[in-house]
Amino acid sequence: MKKLATLFQESYREFYEYGPDKKTVKGVRVKTITTLGMFGAISIILGALTLTIGDYIKIGFSSIANQFVYYLFGPVVGGLFGGALDILKYIVKPTGAFFPGWTISAMAAGVLYGCFLYKRPLSLRRVLAAELAVSVVCNMLLGTLWLTMMYQKGFLALLPMRVVKNLIMWPINAALFYSLAWVMEHGGVFRMIRKTA
């Protein structure tokens, strides 16, 4: 539990510039905010490439850019970034009525990914575990609950197709993120981002 509290505290500290004593806050870390803006723009562009299958299933790749934020900045920044980006995506390209449940899911995904990936060695096993946790909690359970509330359909009627979709996408999403993150980590891109942010 102490490690988790430390993880959240370190992630929170990503937002601020500190003085030489590492305790005095000098101001907001502008480089972190601009890095988040860059990844947010990439996510919005990738979100335009989302495939919609029927009313209840969407397949998109905008979450990859978000995962880089969760990996680099942790659960606090990730949760806030996920929620803010969900609202911004709705403003840029509204699809139906706004429903705050999706914002809650986006924030929960940021926190979960951040808890699994932030300041930890990049491994396929860890990425698979993070992706599975988000798929189960945010997509299968919360996502199905939001659809049930929005469309007045039965939870158990919607759940099977959402479980199948998420189980199919789970290894694909994990392999895609791991491959890109591995290349960026070993190519020095993340090191450069961490140094500037």
RATA-V386615 format. One line per field, one symbol per residue. phi: phi as a letter, one per 40 degrees, with the letter a starting at -180 (. if undefined). burial: # if it has 16 or more other ideal C-beta (glycine too) atoms within 10 Angstrom, else .. A space follows every 50 residues. Layout:
phi=???
burial=???
This chain:
phi=.ccccccccccccccbcbcdcgbccciccccccccccccccccccccccc cbbgcbbbbabcccccccccccbgccccccccccccccccccacbgccbc dcccccccccccddccbcfbccacccccccccccccccccccdccccccc bfbcdcccddccccdccccdcccccccccccccccccgccccccccc
burial=......##..#.###.............#..#..##..##.###.##... .....##...##########################..##.......... .#################...#....##.###############.###.. .......##..##.##..##..##.###..#..#.....#..#...#
